[in-house]
Amino acid sequence: MRRLTKQVFFLTVEKASHLGGAMLLLIAVARLLGEAALGAYAYVIAITAIFVPILDLGLNTRVIRAVAVGEGAEALQDAIAYKVRFGPVAVLIMIICAWLAGKSGDVILAVFLVGLSTWAMSVGDVFNAVFKGIQRADYSALLVGGTYVCLTGLGMGAMVYEVGLLGIAGSYVVCRIGFMVAAWVLLCRLGYAVGGGFRWQDVFAGVRFMPAVFFVGVLLNINFIMADGLGQGAESGGYAIGYRVGAALFVLVSASMEGVLPALVGVKDNKAAFRDLFLRCCGLFLLAGILGVGLIQTLGHWAVVWIFGEGYISAVVAVKVLGWTLPPLLICAASHTALLALGLEREGFVWMVCMVFVGTVLGGLGFGWAGAWGTAFAPTVTGWAFACVLGWRVWCVLKVAPFKIG
């Protein structure tokens, strides 16, 4: 338990530095560049973030799980080879999506630059997954923390010197490539080889290991892009703040999932121990989610006005509505992680894909009902429905001998 606590601490530090840097940039864009630029910046981040799961395909989680049991060499090779080959295709698709959406030339170029940085970060995350698998999350915290300190400084500098959106995008490229190189050097020092090819069947098998944070991120990003497109950008600035705050809180609180997975894998043959650890995690995540909701509902108005300014008062509603997503989505994430540890990754993947689909449909219906704020309700409704389903499935498995589906 002491080692798990240490892992959770450093994983939380990693996510806090990531999210802190991202939020500082969001605030700086809102303050220095205005609401129109904020909507454009949020679109660039959202459209590139949607492709993170496609670049990952669960391969990072597969590496963590394989390294945790001392069999990570093959998983590492597959992950690196796939990402290096598929990255250019993903970046091209990002650009095409921005062009089809009718975005300006500057926004399309920014999508290209941030897309390149997303590709580099994805490759670096494979190296980072090894550190998490061997339970050296301190390496991960140092690498990610350093990256986002540099990114925040360069991005703010670009705004101060009036380079604008393209300057911020360039900062992403420089810092994330630096992260990839630094992680690679450290990995080589640990004696891991990073060359070689991959087998498509192994890569596709890794899809089932995609972590819950990817599904939640895709759902929130799709809902934002939907609200941006259907509303023709009219409410994008306010909604962008709400969805970024909601996503940031989820990622921060759920940071420990990558530490919980190896711990659950270690006790998967002991149903009583597994059940005890799973229930303890669910209780802690639910408590954290409720505390998060309380803080958002109590301080949301003050925080938005004080941090972003009076001009963004419309974002208060979005922040408060999207804040309610935290408890159910955290329970979904904990249950999905338990299914991965039990060897039921295919079932977990199917349920999470269904969650994204249902949430997207509800988001579209919500927009027709009440605009962007109607879309903001969709993740909470969807999250509670699937929290019940996923939690029930884990409990059913723990009542009998663990079995594998498919």
Secondary structure, DSSP 8 states (H G I E B T S, - for coil): -HHHHHHHHHHHHHHHHHHHHHHHHHHHHHHHT-HHHHHHHHHHHHHHHTTHHHHHTTHHHHHHHHHHTT--HHHHHHHHHHHHHHHHHHHHHHHHHHHHTT--HHHHHHHHHHHHHHHHHHHHHHHHHHHHHTT-HHHHHHHHHHHHHHHHHHHHHHHHTT-HHHHHHHHHHHHHHHHHHHHHHHHHHTT--------HHHHHHHGGG--HHHHHHHHHHHHHHHHHHHTTTTTHHHHHHHHHHHHHHHHHHGGGHHHHHHHHHHTTT-HHHHHHHHHHHHHHHHHHHHHHHHHHHHHHHHHHHHHH-GGGTTHHHHHHHHHTTHHHHHHHHHHHHHHHHTT-HHHHHHHHHHHHHHHHHHHHHHHHHHHHHHHHHHHHHHHHHHHHHHHHHHHHHHHS------
